[in-house]
Amino acid sequence: MTAKQKKADSEDMEDVPHTGSLFFPLPNGSAILYQLKGLSTEPEIEDTIEKTVTARNTENIVIPVKNWSR
């Protein structure tokens, strides 16, 4: 989720973009470097998992995860 900060001389909040970089080494010895900047939103809640387990016992809990890029 994108962080928020106060605007200068204001009570309003503004989004602070995430930054990152992506490096691709190429077979010919050169490389490409991309500088990334963007905003993200809070993920939507899909489901809630509630499980009661006995203390001091091992319990496996399967958590289904969807691939958002497909």
C-alpha positions in Angstrom: 0.0 0.0 0.0 1.3 3.5 -0.8 2.3 5.6 2.2 0.8 9.0 2.8 2.5 12.2 3.9 1.3 15.7 4.7 1.5 18.3 1.9 3.7 21.3 2.7 1.7 24.0 4.5 -1.5 21.9 4.5 -3.4 19.4 6.5 -4.2 17.3 3.4 -2.4 14.1 2.8 -0.8 13.0 -0.5 0.4 9.7 -1.8 4.1 8.9 -1.7 5.1 6.8 -4.7 7.1 3.6 -4.3 10.4 3.6 -6.2 12.5 0.7 -7.4 14.8 -0.4 -10.2 14.9 -3.3 -12.6 18.3 -4.5 -14.0 18.6 -6.7 -17.1 22.1 -8.0 -17.9 22.3 -8.8 -21.6 24.3 -11.6 -23.3 26.5 -9.2 -25.2 27.9 -7.8 -21.9 25.8 -4.6 -21.8 22.8 -4.0 -19.5 19.6 -2.1 -19.3 18.5 -0.4 -16.0 14.9 0.8 -15.6 14.0 3.2 -12.8 10.4 2.5 -11.6 8.0 4.7 -9.7 4.3 4.0 -9.0 1.4 4.0 -6.6 -0.4 1.0 -5.1 -3.8 0.6 -3.5 -4.7 -1.5 -0.5 -5.5 -5.1 -1.5 -9.1 -6.2 -1.4 -10.0 -8.8 1.3 -11.2 -11.9 -0.5 -11.8 -14.2 2.5 -11.2 -14.6 6.2 -9.7 -17.8 7.7 -10.6 -18.8 11.3 -9.1 -21.9 12.8 -9.0 -23.2 16.3 -6.1 -25.4 17.2 -5.0 -27.2 20.3 -2.0 -25.6 22.1 1.5 -27.2 21.6 0.3 -29.3 18.7 1.4 -28.9 15.1 -1.3 -27.9 12.6 -1.1 -27.4 8.9 -3.4 -24.7 7.5 -3.8 -24.4 3.7 -4.1 -20.8 2.5 -5.3 -20.5 -1.1 -3.4 -17.8 -3.0 -4.5 -16.5 -6.4 -2.0 -15.2 -9.0 -3.3 -11.7 -9.7 -1.3 -11.5 -13.0 -3.3 -14.3 -14.7 
